[in-house]
């Protein structure tokens, strides 16, 4: 390894250990707004819409939201447009207000350690990975429960944690089609019609937000967190039950 490479590695290690030290501190909350959730901290491992919409609602209610994004590109919706405000998508800005963003490569041990340390200082963790992916990285509910028993861990997926579609990625329009929404939208006797906005994503985020609020209430009585499992298809089937 050249002298320059050794210097770069040493510099990166110093940065990592400095950041890890910050994560371990019992630092006081500095909420960006007041509200009923002021003083609560949310670790947001979600992207696109259902998860970010849920954490947006928690942020609107006063919680401090730490949004973890992929290094080099961040949440894909940062580039969804037009319209843009400066260089950022207004779509992204609309569902990621009141959040503090940081980039962490959670596929690497150093990134996994950072997320673990942050989880210890948080009240809520929300993720929308394919079921089982975070467990493979040591960041699943079972692992987090051991180190952060106070944590309310909310998983949002396409089709839940079991069943033939469990390992498929979740997309609003596919869950809406499977759940019957496209069939009851559009002209009578016409072809299935896509809804104008991602209603299944939004409704799932809204249900997740409600479940988290109930879990916080229960934690005030028991002192312990719990696992919440939400998925797009179940949401859409429930919405179309009548």
C-alpha positions as CSV (number, residue, x, y, z in Angstrom):
1,X,0.0,0.0,0.0
2,X,1.4,3.4,-1.0
3,X,2.0,6.2,1.6
4,X,-0.9,8.1,0.1
5,X,-3.3,5.1,0.5
6,X,-2.2,4.5,4.0
7,X,-2.8,8.2,4.9
8,X,-6.3,8.0,3.3
9,X,-7.2,4.8,5.2
10,X,-6.0,6.4,8.5
11,X,-8.0,9.5,7.9
12,X,-11.2,7.6,7.2
13,X,-10.7,5.5,10.3
14,X,-10.3,8.7,12.4
15,X,-13.5,10.1,10.9
16,X,-15.4,6.9,11.6
17,X,-14.3,6.6,15.2
18,X,-15.1,10.3,15.8
19,X,-18.6,9.8,14.4
20,X,-19.1,6.6,16.4
21,X,-18.1,8.6,19.5
22,X,-20.9,11.1,18.8
23,X,-23.4,8.2,18.3
24,X,-22.5,6.8,21.7
25,X,-22.9,10.1,23.6
26,X,-26.0,10.8,25.6
27,X,-26.6,14.0,23.7
28,X,-29.7,16.1,24.3
29,X,-32.4,16.3,21.7
30,X,-32.6,19.4,19.5
31,X,-36.0,19.0,17.9
32,X,-36.7,21.2,14.9
33,X,-40.3,21.8,15.9
34,X,-42.4,21.5,19.0
35,X,-45.3,19.1,19.2
36,X,-46.6,16.0,21.1
37,X,-43.6,13.9,19.9
38,X,-41.0,16.4,20.9
39,X,-38.2,14.6,22.7
40,X,-38.6,11.4,20.7
41,X,-36.1,10.3,18.1
42,X,-36.8,8.2,15.0
43,X,-34.2,6.3,13.0
44,X,-35.5,6.2,9.4
45,X,-34.1,3.5,7.2
46,X,-36.8,3.9,4.5
47,X,-36.9,5.2,1.0
48,X,-39.4,6.2,-1.8
49,X,-42.8,6.9,-0.3
50,X,-44.6,4.6,2.3
51,X,-41.8,4.8,4.9
52,X,-40.8,8.4,4.3
53,X,-44.5,9.5,4.5
54,X,-44.8,7.7,7.9
55,X,-41.6,9.4,9.2
56,X,-42.7,12.7,7.8
57,X,-45.9,12.5,9.9
58,X,-43.8,11.7,13.0
59,X,-41.5,14.7,12.2
60,X,-44.5,16.9,11.7
61,X,-45.6,16.0,15.3
62,X,-42.3,17.1,16.7
63,X,-40.1,13.9,16.6
64,X,-36.5,14.2,15.6
65,X,-36.0,12.1,12.5
66,X,-32.6,10.8,11.4
67,X,-32.8,9.7,7.8
68,X,-30.1,7.2,6.7
69,X,-29.4,7.3,3.0
70,X,-27.2,5.4,0.6
71,X,-23.7,7.0,0.0
72,X,-23.3,8.6,-3.4
73,X,-26.9,8.8,-4.4
74,X,-29.2,9.0,-1.4
75,X,-32.9,8.3,-1.6
76,X,-33.8,7.7,-5.3
77,X,-36.6,10.3,-5.1
78,X,-34.1,13.1,-4.8
79,X,-33.8,12.8,-8.6
80,X,-37.5,12.3,-9.4
81,X,-38.8,15.3,-11.4
82,X,-39.5,17.8,-12.7
83,X,-40.4,19.9,-10.8
84,X,-37.1,20.6,-8.9
85,X,-36.2,23.2,-6.3
86,X,-32.6,24.1,-7.0
87,X,-31.1,20.6,-7.7
88,X,-33.5,18.6,-5.5
89,X,-36.9,17.1,-6.4
90,X,-39.9,18.7,-4.9
91,X,-41.3,15.2,-4.6
92,X,-38.5,14.3,-2.3
93,X,-38.7,17.5,-0.3
94,X,-42.5,17.1,0.1
95,X,-42.2,13.9,2.1
96,X,-38.8,14.4,3.8
97,X,-39.3,17.7,5.6
98,X,-38.3,18.0,9.2
99,X,-35.6,15.3,8.9
100,X,-31.8,15.2,9.3
101,X,-30.1,13.2,6.7
102,X,-26.8,11.2,6.9
103,X,-25.2,8.7,4.5
104,X,-24.2,5.3,5.9
105,X,-23.2,2.2,3.9
106,X,-25.1,-0.4,6.0
107,X,-23.7,-3.3,3.9
108,X,-20.3,-2.7,5.6
109,X,-19.5,-3.6,9.2
110,X,-18.6,0.0,10.0
111,X,-22.0,1.2,8.8
112,X,-23.8,-1.5,10.7
113,X,-22.0,-0.5,13.8
114,X,-23.1,3.1,13.3
115,X,-26.8,2.1,12.8
116,X,-26.6,-0.1,15.9
117,X,-25.2,2.8,18.1
118,X,-27.9,5.2,16.7
119,X,-30.6,2.6,17.5
120,X,-29.6,2.6,21.1
121,X,-30.4,6.3,21.3
122,X,-33.7,6.2,19.4
123,X,-37.2,5.4,20.3
124,X,-38.4,4.2,16.9
125,X,-36.8,2.5,14.0
126,X,-38.6,2.3,10.6
127,X,-37.3,0.2,7.7
128,X,-38.7,-0.9,4.4
129,X,-36.2,-3.5,3.2
130,X,-37.3,-6.9,1.8
131,X,-38.1,-9.1,4.8
132,X,-34.9,-10.8,6.2
133,X,-32.4,-8.4,4.5
134,X,-31.6,-6.4,7.7
135,X,-31.4,-9.6,9.7
136,X,-28.7,-10.8,7.4
137,X,-26.7,-7.6,8.3
138,X,-27.3,-8.0,12.0
139,X,-29.8,-5.2,12.0
140,X,-33.1,-7.1,12.3
141,X,-35.7,-6.8,15.1
142,X,-34.3,-9.8,17.1
143,X,-30.8,-8.2,17.1
144,X,-32.0,-4.7,17.9
145,X,-34.3,-6.0,20.7
146,X,-31.2,-7.4,22.5
147,X,-29.3,-4.1,22.5
148,X,-32.2,-1.6,22.6
149,X,-35.2,-3.1,24.3
150,X,-37.0,0.3,24.3
151,X,-37.0,0.4,20.5
152,X,-40.3,0.3,18.6
153,X,-39.2,-1.4,15.3
154,X,-41.6,-0.9,12.4
155,X,-41.2,-2.9,9.2
156,X,-42.9,-1.9,6.0
157,X,-42.9,-4.4,3.1
158,X,-44.8,-5.3,0.0
159,X,-46.4,-8.5,1.1
160,X,-45.5,-9.2,4.7
161,X,-42.9,-11.6,6.2
162,X,-44.4,-14.9,5.1
163,X,-46.2,-16.3,2.1
164,X,-45.2,-16.8,-1.6
165,X,-44.6,-13.1,-2.3
166,X,-42.7,-12.3,0.9
167,X,-39.3,-11.9,-0.9
168,X,-40.6,-9.7,-3.6
169,X,-40.0,-5.9,-3.6
170,X,-43.1,-3.9,-2.9
171,X,-44.4,-1.4,-5.5
172,X,-47.6,0.7,-5.0
173,X,-49.2,0.0,-8.4
174,X,-48.6,-3.8,-8.2
175,X,-50.1,-4.0,-4.7
176,X,-53.0,-1.8,-5.8
177,X,-53.6,-4.1,-8.7
178,X,-53.4,-7.3,-6.7
179,X,-55.6,-5.7,-4.0
180,X,-58.4,-4.8,-6.5
181,X,-58.0,-1.0,-6.5
182,X,-57.3,-0.8,-10.2
183,X,-60.4,-3.0,-10.9
184,X,-62.8,-0.5,-9.2
185,X,-61.2,2.6,-10.7
186,X,-62.1,4.1,-14.1
187,X,-65.1,3.8,-16.3
188,X,-67.7,1.1,-15.7
189,X,-66.9,-2.1,-17.7
190,X,-63.6,-0.5,-18.7
191,X,-60.0,-1.7,-18.3
192,X,-58.3,-1.5,-14.9
193,X,-57.2,2.0,-14.3
194,X,-54.3,3.3,-12.2
195,X,-55.1,5.8,-9.5
196,X,-53.6,9.3,-9.9
197,X,-51.5,9.2,-6.8
198,X,-49.8,6.3,-4.9
199,X,-52.7,5.8,-2.5
200,X,-51.6,2.3,-1.3
201,X,-48.2,3.7,-0.3
202,X,-49.7,6.6,1.5
203,X,-52.3,4.6,3.3
204,X,-49.7,2.1,4.5
205,X,-47.5,4.9,5.8
206,X,-50.6,6.3,7.6
207,X,-51.5,3.0,9.2
208,X,-47.8,2.5,10.2
209,X,-47.8,5.9,11.9
210,X,-51.0,5.0,13.8
211,X,-49.5,1.7,15.0
212,X,-46.4,3.5,16.1
213,X,-48.4,6.0,18.2
214,X,-50.2,3.1,19.8
215,X,-46.9,1.3,20.5
216,X,-45.5,4.4,22.2
217,X,-48.5,4.5,24.4
218,X,-48.1,0.8,25.3
219,X,-44.4,1.4,26.0
220,X,-45.2,4.1,28.5
221,X,-46.9,1.3,30.5
222,X,-44.5,-1.6,29.9
223,X,-41.2,0.2,29.3
224,X,-40.5,-2.0,26.3
225,X,-40.7,-1.6,22.5
226,X,-42.2,-4.1,20.0
227,X,-42.2,-5.1,16.4
228,X,-44.8,-3.7,14.0
229,X,-45.3,-5.4,10.6
230,X,-47.1,-3.4,7.9
231,X,-47.4,-4.3,4.2
232,X,-48.9,-2.7,1.1
233,X,-51.1,-5.6,0.0
234,X,-52.8,-6.0,3.4
235,X,-53.4,-2.3,3.5
236,X,-55.0,-2.3,0.0
237,X,-57.2,-5.4,0.8
238,X,-58.4,-3.8,4.0
239,X,-59.2,-0.5,2.2
240,X,-61.2,-2.3,-0.5
241,X,-63.1,-4.6,1.8
242,X,-66.5,-3.0,1.2
